[in-house]
Amino acid sequence: MIPILVHLVRKVTRLFRSIKASRIPYVAVGFLAVVLFNSFMFWLVEGHVQGLSLMDAVYWAFITTATIGYGDVVPHSWAGRIVAVETAVTGIIVFTAFVSVLAEYYASLSYRRLMGLHSVGFKEHYVVIGKGGSLEAVVSELDVNMKSGNIPRRRIVVIVPSSEEKEELSIPEGVEVLVGDPLIHEV
């Protein structure tokens, strides 16, 4: 049980590190700031009119910012309507920015993985460096020896010099293929 938890914590930590290096935290803070500011403004101008709590105002601001707008909490004063318009406009901008940054992040991850430019955090795995038929023969030999029990079962990581070389490979499913110079530490 503990090794599973340690593995999960490492995966989550790696995810947070990669997210921290992107624009996601900045846009998320902007989204949160818009929600909190507009919550407070709505509560100031509508709270006494409708008897709303600050949590009701936060709920309203989040629903309005996300452009859902259920209609269960609505402004009754002109000041409240002005806050509602401002919340809707800034909400569309910030919510769209947040969704597009998230989409860009996950599309980039997917693209990097497809092109073999991603990194792997494996331990106790086999690394095969090369190109062409000899590479496929080595991977095949490793696979046969793992299946027959001659060597321990471990993940196989193949490093090839170019994406063209990656496309030409015919290797078993489940083998990670990275593209790059094996002399560079990041690869």
C-alpha beads as a LAMMPS data file, in Angstrom:
LAMMPS data file: protein, C-alpha beads

187 atoms
186 bonds

1 atom types
1 bond types

-500.0 500.0 xlo xhi
-500.0 500.0 ylo yhi
-500.0 500.0 zlo zhi

Masses

1 110.0

Atoms # bond

1 1 1 0.000 0.000 0.000
2 1 1 2.782 2.439 0.917
3 1 1 4.683 1.956 -2.384
4 1 1 1.471 2.780 -4.252
5 1 1 1.022 5.972 -2.208
6 1 1 4.660 6.961 -2.756
7 1 1 4.252 6.390 -6.510
8 1 1 1.045 8.447 -6.544
9 1 1 2.656 11.297 -4.586
10 1 1 5.579 11.339 -7.039
11 1 1 3.206 11.490 -10.025
12 1 1 1.198 14.341 -8.474
13 1 1 4.395 16.204 -7.539
14 1 1 5.693 15.872 -11.105
15 1 1 2.358 17.152 -12.439
16 1 1 2.440 20.175 -10.112
17 1 1 6.026 20.974 -11.124
18 1 1 5.110 20.953 -14.800
19 1 1 2.013 23.050 -14.119
20 1 1 4.045 25.525 -12.064
21 1 1 6.307 26.075 -15.071
22 1 1 3.303 27.074 -17.204
23 1 1 0.872 29.997 -17.207
24 1 1 -1.867 28.001 -15.481
25 1 1 -1.194 29.347 -11.950
26 1 1 -1.308 32.962 -13.151
27 1 1 -4.598 32.529 -14.974
28 1 1 -6.054 30.534 -12.065
29 1 1 -5.124 33.336 -9.648
30 1 1 -6.683 35.859 -12.047
31 1 1 -9.876 33.796 -12.230
32 1 1 -10.003 33.516 -8.444
33 1 1 -9.338 37.251 -8.039
34 1 1 -12.204 38.123 -10.402
35 1 1 -14.568 35.799 -8.525
36 1 1 -13.571 37.121 -5.092
37 1 1 -13.601 40.797 -6.096
38 1 1 -16.983 40.533 -7.788
39 1 1 -18.349 38.474 -4.894
40 1 1 -17.435 41.233 -2.499
41 1 1 -18.836 43.961 -4.782
42 1 1 -22.120 42.074 -5.287
43 1 1 -22.407 41.433 -1.555
44 1 1 -21.807 45.152 -0.852
45 1 1 -24.516 46.384 -3.229
46 1 1 -27.025 43.498 -3.053
47 1 1 -26.389 41.801 0.278
48 1 1 -28.569 44.156 2.323
49 1 1 -31.244 44.376 -0.398
50 1 1 -31.748 40.606 -0.685
51 1 1 -30.334 39.442 2.643
52 1 1 -27.516 37.559 0.918
53 1 1 -24.572 36.124 2.792
54 1 1 -21.038 36.504 1.516
55 1 1 -21.124 32.816 0.488
56 1 1 -24.271 33.506 -1.573
57 1 1 -22.340 36.295 -3.294
58 1 1 -19.354 33.990 -3.944
59 1 1 -21.734 31.403 -5.424
60 1 1 -23.364 34.067 -7.618
61 1 1 -20.002 35.453 -8.780
62 1 1 -18.647 32.012 -9.663
63 1 1 -21.791 31.028 -11.568
64 1 1 -21.827 34.377 -13.405
65 1 1 -18.071 34.345 -14.115
66 1 1 -18.321 30.839 -15.549
67 1 1 -21.217 32.136 -17.716
68 1 1 -23.630 29.538 -16.340
69 1 1 -26.132 31.938 -14.745
70 1 1 -28.816 29.769 -13.139
71 1 1 -30.983 32.775 -12.280
72 1 1 -31.606 31.797 -8.660
73 1 1 -29.640 34.832 -7.406
74 1 1 -30.144 37.974 -9.493
75 1 1 -29.398 41.659 -8.943
76 1 1 -32.340 43.865 -7.907
77 1 1 -30.654 47.285 -7.885
78 1 1 -28.961 49.292 -10.614
79 1 1 -25.657 49.037 -8.779
80 1 1 -26.110 45.259 -8.655
81 1 1 -26.819 45.166 -12.379
82 1 1 -23.653 47.154 -13.102
83 1 1 -21.660 44.672 -11.003
84 1 1 -23.386 41.819 -12.878
85 1 1 -22.408 43.246 -16.284
86 1 1 -18.823 43.781 -15.139
87 1 1 -18.726 40.251 -13.696
88 1 1 -20.071 38.731 -16.911
89 1 1 -17.624 40.615 -19.151
90 1 1 -14.538 39.984 -17.022
91 1 1 -15.753 36.451 -16.398
92 1 1 -15.920 35.664 -20.100
93 1 1 -12.403 37.020 -20.575
94 1 1 -10.830 35.271 -17.589
95 1 1 -12.767 32.015 -17.960
96 1 1 -11.876 31.818 -21.661
97 1 1 -8.227 32.524 -20.856
98 1 1 -8.241 29.822 -18.170
99 1 1 -9.810 27.208 -20.448
100 1 1 -7.494 28.078 -23.358
101 1 1 -4.356 27.903 -21.187
102 1 1 -5.473 24.512 -19.841
103 1 1 -6.198 23.283 -23.370
104 1 1 -2.832 24.553 -24.603
105 1 1 -1.058 22.825 -21.710
106 1 1 -2.679 19.442 -22.345
107 1 1 -2.334 19.736 -26.133
108 1 1 1.362 20.497 -25.673
109 1 1 1.768 17.448 -23.435
110 1 1 -0.002 15.297 -25.985
111 1 1 2.070 16.695 -28.861
112 1 1 5.351 16.218 -26.968
113 1 1 4.396 12.620 -26.185
114 1 1 3.403 11.948 -29.800
115 1 1 6.703 13.356 -31.062
116 1 1 8.738 11.496 -28.417
117 1 1 9.867 14.715 -26.760
118 1 1 8.382 13.897 -23.359
119 1 1 10.299 12.716 -20.332
120 1 1 9.791 9.568 -18.322
121 1 1 10.360 9.129 -14.621
122 1 1 10.937 5.392 -14.600
123 1 1 13.329 3.593 -12.288
124 1 1 14.818 0.185 -12.894
125 1 1 14.065 0.155 -16.605
126 1 1 15.957 -0.873 -19.716
127 1 1 17.283 1.882 -21.985
128 1 1 17.990 1.072 -25.622
129 1 1 19.844 3.686 -27.675
130 1 1 20.286 3.400 -31.411
131 1 1 18.458 3.354 -34.701
132 1 1 17.266 1.060 -37.433
133 1 1 16.925 -2.688 -37.475
134 1 1 19.479 -3.326 -34.733
135 1 1 17.369 -1.297 -32.325
136 1 1 14.273 -3.316 -33.132
137 1 1 16.256 -6.545 -32.705
138 1 1 17.484 -5.493 -29.253
139 1 1 13.976 -4.523 -28.118
140 1 1 12.610 -7.798 -29.454
141 1 1 15.343 -9.764 -27.668
142 1 1 14.632 -7.942 -24.397
143 1 1 10.924 -8.649 -24.788
144 1 1 11.510 -12.367 -25.443
145 1 1 13.876 -12.676 -22.468
146 1 1 11.452 -10.889 -20.132
147 1 1 8.574 -13.136 -21.233
148 1 1 10.656 -16.285 -20.758
149 1 1 11.835 -15.180 -17.306
150 1 1 15.531 -14.938 -18.202
151 1 1 15.664 -11.290 -17.102
152 1 1 13.435 -9.250 -14.759
153 1 1 10.294 -7.663 -16.239
154 1 1 10.873 -3.928 -16.541
155 1 1 9.797 -1.041 -18.726
156 1 1 11.757 -0.463 -21.933
157 1 1 12.722 3.050 -23.035
158 1 1 14.093 3.561 -26.547
159 1 1 16.015 6.705 -27.498
160 1 1 16.290 7.553 -31.192
161 1 1 18.007 10.573 -32.779
162 1 1 15.073 11.906 -34.843
163 1 1 11.299 11.842 -35.142
164 1 1 11.684 10.345 -38.631
165 1 1 13.534 7.433 -37.061
166 1 1 10.738 7.066 -34.517
167 1 1 8.140 6.843 -37.286
168 1 1 10.055 4.039 -39.009
169 1 1 10.263 1.882 -35.866
170 1 1 8.240 -1.270 -35.506
171 1 1 8.366 -2.098 -31.799
172 1 1 5.930 -3.703 -29.348
173 1 1 3.157 -1.745 -27.650
174 1 1 4.098 -0.289 -24.266
175 1 1 7.679 0.622 -25.159
176 1 1 8.381 4.320 -24.512
177 1 1 10.156 6.023 -27.411
178 1 1 12.018 9.289 -26.820
179 1 1 13.533 11.486 -29.512
180 1 1 16.770 13.326 -28.868
181 1 1 20.468 13.188 -28.219
182 1 1 21.183 10.596 -25.507
183 1 1 24.226 12.605 -24.402
184 1 1 21.960 15.428 -23.210
185 1 1 20.896 14.860 -19.609
186 1 1 17.285 16.013 -20.162
187 1 1 16.745 13.285 -22.750

Bonds

1 1 1 2
2 1 2 3
3 1 3 4
4 1 4 5
5 1 5 6
6 1 6 7
7 1 7 8
8 1 8 9
9 1 9 10
10 1 10 11
11 1 11 12
12 1 12 13
13 1 13 14
14 1 14 15
15 1 15 16
16 1 16 17
17 1 17 18
18 1 18 19
19 1 19 20
20 1 20 21
21 1 21 22
22 1 22 23
23 1 23 24
24 1 24 25
25 1 25 26
26 1 26 27
27 1 27 28
28 1 28 29
29 1 29 30
30 1 30 31
31 1 31 32
32 1 32 33
33 1 33 34
34 1 34 35
35 1 35 36
36 1 36 37
37 1 37 38
38 1 38 39
39 1 39 40
40 1 40 41
41 1 41 42
42 1 42 43
43 1 43 44
44 1 44 45
45 1 45 46
46 1 46 47
47 1 47 48
48 1 48 49
49 1 49 50
50 1 50 51
51 1 51 52
52 1 52 53
53 1 53 54
54 1 54 55
55 1 55 56
56 1 56 57
57 1 57 58
58 1 58 59
59 1 59 60
60 1 60 61
61 1 61 62
62 1 62 63
63 1 63 64
64 1 64 65
65 1 65 66
66 1 66 67
67 1 67 68
68 1 68 69
69 1 69 70
70 1 70 71
71 1 71 72
72 1 72 73
73 1 73 74
74 1 74 75
75 1 75 76
76 1 76 77
77 1 77 78
78 1 78 79
79 1 79 80
80 1 80 81
81 1 81 82
82 1 82 83
83 1 83 84
84 1 84 85
85 1 85 86
86 1 86 87
87 1 87 88
88 1 88 89
89 1 89 90
90 1 90 91
91 1 91 92
92 1 92 93
93 1 93 94
94 1 94 95
95 1 95 96
96 1 96 97
97 1 97 98
98 1 98 99
99 1 99 100
100 1 100 101
101 1 101 102
102 1 102 103
103 1 103 104
104 1 104 105
105 1 105 106
106 1 106 107
107 1 107 108
108 1 108 109
109 1 109 110
110 1 110 111
111 1 111 112
112 1 112 113
113 1 113 114
114 1 114 115
115 1 115 116
116 1 116 117
117 1 117 118
118 1 118 119
119 1 119 120
120 1 120 121
121 1 121 122
122 1 122 123
123 1 123 124
124 1 124 125
125 1 125 126
126 1 126 127
127 1 127 128
128 1 128 129
129 1 129 130
130 1 130 131
131 1 131 132
132 1 132 133
133 1 133 134
134 1 134 135
135 1 135 136
136 1 136 137
137 1 137 138
138 1 138 139
139 1 139 140
140 1 140 141
141 1 141 142
142 1 142 143
143 1 143 144
144 1 144 145
145 1 145 146
146 1 146 147
147 1 147 148
148 1 148 149
149 1 149 150
150 1 150 151
151 1 151 152
152 1 152 153
153 1 153 154
154 1 154 155
155 1 155 156
156 1 156 157
157 1 157 158
158 1 158 159
159 1 159 160
160 1 160 161
161 1 161 162
162 1 162 163
163 1 163 164
164 1 164 165
165 1 165 166
166 1 166 167
167 1 167 168
168 1 168 169
169 1 169 170
170 1 170 171
171 1 171 172
172 1 172 173
173 1 173 174
174 1 174 175
175 1 175 176
176 1 176 177
177 1 177 178
178 1 178 179
179 1 179 180
180 1 180 181
181 1 181 182
182 1 182 183
183 1 183 184
184 1 184 185
185 1 185 186
186 1 186 187
